[in-house]
């Protein structure tokens, strides 16, 4: 079936129409029939119609009610195909787990991509992997390394939780309507064994946020509220060069900083 649907700006809709890119995405995801596949924002089902043939019991989450109706009619011959109508930012993804880890895929609206990624990190222990179409600039930030312009809070927090693998560059002409930015598909794979373990993940997030609010300042200036806990080094004898800028620190050192603060606070309570 077909539908004459105009992309809606308020939903950040840009529909993927490039069949070559679609084929590459489906190949990268490579779903199996018994997996718990969830597509966020299926839109006109350009990717969905290929995924569902490989994983007939997949689920989709769509905000646009007109498209929810369209999807229901289009996939009526797939009895195990399920549609959830709602906002991806408000969805309780744990309810989709059903004893099977989630595999997430989606062409995400660029205006919600960063908050949605942080929302999904809350249930990362229930996720096998995520394949998302994002603005190319965001993908660059996700995988950025220290001492580069793209490296920041998003880089540190995502890399703390996930392995980041940029996969497919996607030009504007692959969409209808064409966005004004370059896009890319990225694979995010939550760590099963954490390479670095923060004693207090909320504190780690707070430390990283403080640092990158003033990324051109030194760590000593960024972390003034915590200096009394840092200037003595760590319980393992590690000391920190607080004259450096936040963008120079790898993820492991942000974890060490937050652990030093956390343990000092507990010791002095």
Secondary structure, 3 states (H helix, E strand, C coil): CCCCCCCCHHHCCCEECCHHHHHHHHHHHCCCCCCEEEEECCCCCCCHHHHHHHCCCCEEEECCHHHHHHHHHHCCCCCCCEEEECCCCCCCHHHHCCCCCEEEEEECCCCCHHHHHHHHHCCHHHEEEEEEEEEHHHHHHHCCCCCCCCCCHHHHHHHHHEEEEEEEEECHHHEECCCCCCEEEEEEEECCCCCCCCCCHHHHHHHHHHHHHCCCCEHHHHCHHHHHHHCCCCCCCCCCCCCCEHHHCCHHHHHHHHHHHHHHHHHCC
